[in-house]
Amino acid sequence: MRRVLALALGGGGILLTLAAATLLILGQGSGLPSLMTGSTEGRLVDVLFALLFASWSFVGAILALRMPHDRMGWLFLAVGFVGPLIELPGAYGDVVFKTDPTSAQLVLITWLGAWTWIPALVLIGVVIATAPYGHLPSPRWRPFFLVAGVLTLFQVALAFAPGELPPLGVENPMGIESPAIWALVILGTLGMGALMFGAAVALVVRFRRARGVERQRLKWVASAGALIGLAAPLASVSYGGDPLVTGVSSAVAALAVALFPVATAIAILRHRLYDIDLVIRRTFVYGPLSAAIAATYIALVVLFQAALRPLTGGSEIAVAVSTLATLALVQPLRRRIQDVVDRRFYRSRYDAARTLDAFASRLRDEVDLDALRAGLLDVIGDTVRPAHGGVWLRGRAR
């Protein structure tokens, strides 16, 4: 029975994501603003956001089939099934609006889209708080999340709040003019903020308490959670602004949400599948490196265009010079950023590298084999820290 239910929920969630993505593609050119960017441009980001919940359904089905008594798989399946409802009403509304802007269905569809996103966000908050074991760090957390979850559900009162329904701008037919409705909406908004903040804090607390294998598992979950924590506020702040900036930040946020179940599944099933320390280190290095290269390139383009415009008459020489100058800076920037990251976050690795560099420089001038052997053993002890060490010198046959 559990197997059938897992396959039904997983398959149903994937079908709903495909339906939402298909409707968004068919609704291209409707003129209605994007849910993710707030403008008529960047509709591709909406398609990406709709498809991301397929990863939750797929990972949830794998976990539920392999470990039917584990909660995480079922939580992922729930998010994958409910998540497409964030985009589905608006996607269907785009198609209806494109074919018949005066259709009576539009008001009902827009009304559904005003509140069907709430259960998915509540479930995502619960998943982040309980990953990867399916329970909170301790029983003392239960009252907080119970209150936050109930308060968040109060936000469903948005369905009955008077005023215009975005994006059509029509009056809410279910609107009730009452202070109690707005009080529930405010409580729901506060509950949503508390739920997401509490989920992040619970993950941090669990990570700080973990040791050994458990800490290795949680590195995957914490890395994915941190990516969501950085990308989601950026997408929220840029919402409705420059379409390119909003589109890129929203796409990064969507990918971060899609990667969370994958990272959690790796933590649960194969925590030693990859070297997560290497992944984090490369992220620390190449993230700032990419930002620095982009900023340098843009600055150089503006600088060289202003300086060379009188000579080149608006040709593309400035762009070519900027590209070459940026390429020349890549390696020095990478080495500098990697040095800073290793010194700050990977001190033992940094110290080991410096020890090896010092030994290599001393090795060039060393001629005494006994001194060389002693120095080599000292370096191995400082860097690798083995239980035992020895040097075998192969002599010529006599």
C-alpha positions as CSV (number, residue, x, y, z in Angstrom):
1,M,0.0,0.0,0.0
2,R,2.8,2.4,0.9
3,R,4.6,1.6,-2.4
4,V,1.4,2.4,-4.4
5,L,0.9,5.6,-2.5
6,A,4.5,6.7,-3.0
7,L,4.3,6.1,-6.8
8,A,0.9,7.8,-7.0
9,L,2.0,10.9,-5.2
10,G,5.4,11.0,-7.0
11,G,3.8,10.5,-10.4
12,G,1.0,12.9,-9.7
13,G,3.4,15.6,-8.6
14,I,5.5,15.3,-11.7
15,L,2.4,15.4,-13.9
16,L,1.2,18.6,-12.1
17,T,4.6,20.2,-12.7
18,L,4.6,19.3,-16.4
19,A,1.0,20.6,-16.7
20,A,2.0,23.9,-15.1
21,A,5.1,24.3,-17.3
22,T,3.1,23.4,-20.4
23,L,0.4,26.0,-19.6
24,L,3.0,28.6,-19.0
25,I,4.6,28.0,-22.4
26,L,1.1,28.1,-24.1
27,G,0.3,31.3,-22.2
28,Q,3.4,33.1,-23.6
29,G,2.4,36.6,-24.9
30,S,-0.6,37.0,-22.7
31,G,0.7,40.3,-21.4
32,L,0.1,39.4,-17.8
33,P,3.1,39.9,-15.4
34,S,5.3,37.0,-14.3
35,L,4.8,35.5,-10.9
36,M,8.5,35.3,-10.2
37,T,9.7,38.6,-11.8
38,G,6.7,40.8,-11.5
39,S,7.1,42.0,-15.2
40,T,5.8,40.7,-18.5
41,E,9.4,39.6,-19.3
42,G,11.2,36.7,-17.8
43,R,8.4,34.1,-18.3
44,L,11.1,31.4,-18.7
45,V,11.8,31.8,-15.0
46,D,8.2,30.8,-14.3
47,V,8.6,27.7,-16.3
48,L,11.8,26.8,-14.4
49,F,10.1,27.5,-11.1
50,A,7.2,25.2,-12.1
51,L,9.6,22.4,-13.1
52,L,11.7,22.5,-10.0
53,F,9.1,20.7,-7.9
54,A,9.6,17.6,-10.1
55,S,12.9,17.1,-8.2
56,W,10.9,17.0,-4.9
57,S,8.5,14.4,-6.2
58,F,11.3,12.3,-7.8
59,V,13.5,12.3,-4.7
60,G,10.5,11.8,-2.4
61,A,9.4,8.7,-4.3
62,I,13.0,7.2,-4.1
63,L,13.2,7.8,-0.4
64,A,9.6,6.6,0.3
65,L,10.2,3.4,-1.7
66,R,13.6,2.6,-0.1
67,M,12.7,3.7,3.4
68,P,8.9,3.7,3.7
69,H,8.9,4.4,7.4
70,D,11.2,7.5,7.1
71,R,9.3,10.8,7.2
72,M,11.5,12.7,4.8
73,G,10.4,10.9,1.7
74,W,6.8,11.5,2.4
75,L,7.4,15.2,3.2
76,F,9.2,15.6,-0.1
77,L,6.3,13.9,-1.9
78,A,3.9,16.3,-0.2
79,V,5.9,19.3,-1.3
80,G,6.2,18.0,-4.8
81,F,2.4,17.4,-5.0
82,V,1.3,20.7,-3.5
83,G,4.1,22.9,-4.9
84,P,2.8,23.1,-8.5
85,L,-0.3,24.8,-7.1
86,I,1.9,27.9,-6.7
87,E,2.1,28.3,-10.5
88,L,-0.8,26.2,-11.8
89,P,-3.7,28.7,-11.4
90,G,-1.7,31.6,-12.8
91,A,-0.5,29.4,-15.7
92,Y,-4.0,28.4,-16.6
93,G,-5.1,32.0,-16.2
94,D,-2.5,33.1,-18.8
95,V,-4.0,30.6,-21.3
96,V,-7.6,31.7,-20.6
97,F,-6.6,35.4,-20.7
98,K,-4.8,34.9,-24.0
99,T,-7.8,33.3,-25.7
100,D,-10.6,35.2,-24.0
101,P,-9.7,38.2,-21.7
102,T,-13.3,38.6,-20.7
103,S,-13.9,35.1,-19.5
104,A,-15.7,34.6,-16.3
105,Q,-13.3,31.9,-15.3
106,L,-10.5,34.4,-14.9
107,V,-11.8,35.8,-11.7
108,L,-12.1,32.4,-10.1
109,I,-8.6,31.3,-11.3
110,T,-7.1,34.5,-10.0
111,W,-8.8,34.1,-6.7
112,L,-7.4,30.5,-6.3
113,G,-3.9,31.8,-7.2
114,A,-4.1,34.3,-4.4
115,W,-3.8,31.7,-1.7
116,T,-2.9,28.2,-3.1
117,W,0.8,28.9,-2.6
118,I,0.6,29.0,1.2
119,P,0.6,25.2,1.9
120,A,3.7,24.6,-0.2
121,L,5.7,27.2,1.6
122,V,4.6,25.8,5.0
123,L,5.7,22.4,4.0
124,I,9.1,23.6,2.7
125,G,9.7,25.3,6.0
126,V,8.9,22.1,7.9
127,V,11.2,20.1,5.6
128,I,14.2,22.5,6.1
129,A,13.6,22.4,9.9
130,T,13.5,18.6,10.1
131,A,16.0,17.6,7.4
132,P,17.6,15.1,7.0
133,Y,16.1,12.9,9.8
134,G,12.5,13.9,9.7
135,H,12.3,15.3,13.2
136,L,13.2,18.5,15.0
137,P,16.5,19.0,16.9
138,S,14.7,18.4,20.2
139,P,11.1,18.1,21.5
140,R,11.4,21.7,22.9
141,W,11.1,23.0,19.3
142,R,7.6,21.5,18.8
143,P,5.5,24.3,20.4
144,F,7.3,26.9,18.4
145,F,6.7,25.2,15.0
146,L,3.2,24.3,15.9
147,V,2.3,27.9,16.7
148,A,4.2,29.2,13.6
149,G,2.5,26.7,11.4
150,V,-1.0,27.5,12.6
151,L,-0.3,31.3,12.3
152,T,1.0,30.8,8.8
153,L,-2.2,29.0,7.8
154,F,-4.1,32.1,8.9
155,Q,-2.7,33.7,5.8
156,V,-5.3,31.7,3.8
157,A,-7.5,34.7,4.9
158,L,-6.0,36.4,1.8
159,A,-8.8,34.5,-0.1
160,F,-11.3,36.7,1.7
161,A,-9.4,39.9,1.9
162,P,-11.2,42.8,0.1
163,G,-9.4,44.6,-2.7
164,E,-7.9,43.9,-6.1
165,L,-6.6,40.5,-7.1
166,P,-3.2,40.6,-8.9
167,P,-2.4,40.3,-11.7
168,L,-5.8,41.1,-13.3
169,G,-6.6,43.9,-10.9
170,V,-10.2,42.8,-10.5
171,E,-12.1,43.1,-7.3
172,N,-12.1,40.0,-5.0
173,P,-15.6,38.5,-5.3
174,M,-15.1,36.7,-2.0
175,G,-13.8,39.8,-0.2
176,I,-15.3,40.4,3.3
177,E,-14.9,43.9,4.7
178,S,-13.8,43.0,8.3
179,P,-10.9,44.0,10.6
180,A,-10.7,40.3,11.6
181,I,-9.7,39.3,8.1
182,W,-6.8,41.7,8.0
183,A,-5.8,40.7,11.5
184,L,-5.6,37.1,10.3
185,V,-3.6,38.1,7.3
186,I,-1.1,40.0,9.5
187,L,-0.8,37.0,11.9
188,G,-0.3,34.7,8.9
189,T,2.5,36.9,7.5
190,L,4.2,37.0,10.9
191,G,3.8,33.3,11.2
192,M,5.4,32.7,7.8
193,G,8.4,34.8,8.7
194,A,8.8,33.0,12.1
195,L,8.5,29.6,10.4
196,M,11.2,30.3,7.8
197,F,13.5,31.9,10.4
198,G,12.9,29.1,12.9
199,A,13.6,26.5,10.2
200,A,17.0,28.1,9.4
201,V,17.9,28.3,13.1
202,A,16.9,24.7,13.6
203,L,19.2,23.6,10.8
204,V,22.1,25.7,12.1
205,V,21.6,24.3,15.7
206,R,21.5,20.7,14.4
207,F,24.7,21.3,12.4
208,R,26.6,22.9,15.3
209,R,25.7,19.9,17.6
210,A,26.6,17.3,15.0
211,R,29.8,15.3,15.1
212,G,31.5,12.8,12.9
213,V,29.3,11.1,10.3
214,E,26.3,13.1,11.3
215,R,28.1,16.3,10.6
216,Q,29.3,15.0,7.2
217,R,25.6,14.3,6.4
218,L,24.5,17.7,7.5
219,K,27.1,19.5,5.4
220,W,25.0,18.6,2.3
221,V,21.8,19.8,3.8
222,A,23.3,23.0,5.4
223,S,25.0,23.9,2.1
224,A,21.7,23.6,0.2
225,G,19.8,25.5,2.9
226,A,22.4,28.3,2.9
227,L,22.0,28.7,-0.8
228,I,18.2,29.1,-0.4
229,G,18.8,31.5,2.4
230,L,21.0,33.7,0.2
231,A,19.1,33.5,-3.1
232,A,15.5,33.8,-1.8
233,P,16.0,37.3,-0.1
234,L,17.9,38.5,-3.2
235,A,15.0,37.5,-5.5
236,S,12.5,39.1,-3.1
237,V,14.4,42.4,-2.9
238,S,14.8,42.6,-6.7
239,Y,11.2,41.7,-7.5
240,G,9.6,44.1,-9.9
241,G,12.9,45.9,-10.7
242,D,15.2,45.4,-13.6
243,P,13.9,42.3,-15.5
244,L,17.4,40.9,-16.1
245,V,18.5,41.2,-12.4
246,T,15.2,39.9,-11.2
247,G,15.2,37.1,-13.7
248,V,18.7,35.9,-12.8
249,S,18.1,36.1,-9.0
250,S,14.8,34.3,-9.3
251,A,16.3,31.6,-11.5
252,V,19.1,31.1,-8.9
253,A,16.5,30.9,-6.1
254,A,14.5,28.4,-8.1
255,L,17.5,26.2,-8.7
256,A,18.4,26.4,-5.0
257,V,15.0,25.1,-4.0
258,A,15.3,22.3,-6.6
259,L,18.7,21.3,-5.2
260,F,17.6,21.0,-1.6
261,P,15.9,17.5,-1.9
262,V,18.8,16.3,-4.0
263,A,21.3,17.3,-1.3
264,T,19.2,15.8,1.4
265,A,18.9,12.5,-0.4
266,I,22.7,12.4,-0.8
267,A,23.0,13.0,3.0
268,I,20.5,10.2,3.8
269,L,21.6,7.6,1.3
270,R,25.2,8.2,0.5
271,H,26.8,10.8,2.6
272,R,30.3,9.8,1.4
273,L,29.4,9.9,-2.3
274,Y,31.3,13.1,-3.0
275,D,33.7,15.2,-1.1
276,I,31.4,17.9,0.2
277,D,34.3,19.9,1.6
278,L,35.7,20.2,-1.9
279,V,32.3,21.3,-3.2
280,I,32.0,24.0,-0.5
281,R,35.6,25.1,-1.1
282,R,35.0,25.4,-4.8
283,T,31.8,27.4,-4.2
284,F,33.6,29.8,-1.9
285,V,36.3,30.3,-4.5
286,Y,34.4,30.5,-7.8
287,G,31.4,32.4,-6.5
288,P,33.3,35.5,-5.5
289,L,35.6,35.0,-8.5
290,S,32.6,35.0,-10.9
291,A,31.2,38.1,-9.2
292,A,34.7,39.9,-9.3
293,I,35.2,39.0,-13.0
294,A,31.7,40.3,-14.0
295,A,32.2,43.5,-12.0
296,T,35.7,44.0,-13.5
297,Y,34.5,43.3,-17.0
298,I,31.6,45.8,-16.8
299,A,33.8,48.5,-15.2
300,L,36.5,48.0,-17.9
301,V,33.9,48.1,-20.7
302,V,32.6,51.4,-19.4
303,L,36.1,52.8,-18.8
304,F,37.6,51.8,-22.2
305,Q,34.5,52.9,-24.1
306,A,34.7,56.4,-22.5
307,A,38.5,56.6,-23.1
308,L,38.5,55.2,-26.7
309,R,35.3,56.6,-28.1
310,P,37.1,59.7,-29.6
311,L,39.6,57.4,-31.3
312,T,37.4,54.4,-32.3
313,G,34.2,56.1,-33.1
314,G,32.0,53.6,-31.2
315,S,33.5,50.4,-32.6
316,E,33.9,47.2,-30.5
317,I,37.5,47.7,-29.7
318,A,36.7,48.6,-26.1
319,V,34.8,45.3,-25.6
320,A,37.8,43.4,-27.0
321,V,40.3,45.2,-24.8
322,S,38.1,44.7,-21.8
323,T,37.8,41.0,-22.5
324,L,41.5,40.5,-22.8
325,A,42.2,42.5,-19.7
326,T,39.7,40.5,-17.7
327,L,41.2,37.2,-18.9
328,A,44.6,38.4,-17.7
329,L,43.2,39.0,-14.2
330,V,41.5,35.6,-13.9
331,Q,44.4,33.5,-12.5
332,P,45.8,36.2,-10.1
333,L,42.2,36.7,-8.8
334,R,41.6,33.0,-8.4
335,R,44.9,32.4,-6.5
336,R,44.2,35.4,-4.2
337,I,40.6,34.4,-3.4
338,Q,41.6,30.7,-2.9
339,D,44.4,31.8,-0.6
340,V,41.9,33.9,1.5
341,V,39.3,31.0,1.6
342,D,41.9,28.5,2.7
343,R,43.4,30.7,5.3
344,R,39.9,31.6,6.8
345,F,38.0,28.3,6.4
346,Y,40.6,25.6,5.7
347,R,43.4,26.6,8.0
348,S,44.9,23.1,8.3
349,R,45.0,22.7,4.5
350,Y,46.5,26.2,4.2
351,D,49.2,25.5,6.8
352,A,50.0,22.2,5.2
353,A,50.5,23.9,1.8
354,R,52.8,26.5,3.3
355,T,54.8,23.7,5.0
356,L,55.2,21.8,1.8
357,D,56.3,25.0,-0.1
358,A,58.9,25.7,2.6
359,F,60.2,22.2,2.4
360,A,60.4,22.3,-1.4
361,S,62.5,25.5,-1.3
362,R,64.8,23.9,1.3
363,L,65.1,20.7,-0.7
364,R,66.9,22.4,-3.5
365,D,69.9,23.2,-1.4
366,E,70.0,20.1,0.8
367,V,72.7,17.5,0.2
368,D,72.9,15.7,3.5
369,L,70.7,12.5,3.3
370,D,70.2,12.2,7.1
371,A,69.0,15.8,7.3
372,L,66.8,15.3,4.2
373,R,65.3,12.2,5.8
374,A,64.6,14.0,9.1
375,G,63.1,17.0,7.3
376,L,60.9,14.7,5.1
377,L,59.5,12.9,8.2
378,D,58.8,16.2,10.0
379,V,56.9,17.5,6.9
380,I,54.9,14.3,6.6
381,G,54.1,14.4,10.3
382,D,53.0,18.1,10.2
383,T,50.8,17.7,7.0
384,V,49.4,14.1,6.8
385,R,49.8,13.2,10.6
386,P,50.2,9.5,10.1
387,A,50.4,7.0,13.0
388,H,53.8,5.8,11.8
389,G,56.3,7.1,9.3
390,G,59.6,5.8,7.7
391,V,61.8,6.4,4.7
392,W,63.2,3.6,2.6
393,L,66.2,4.4,0.5
394,R,67.0,2.0,-2.3
395,G,70.7,1.6,-2.7
396,R,72.7,0.3,-5.6
397,A,73.6,-3.3,-5.7
398,R,77.1,-4.0,-4.6
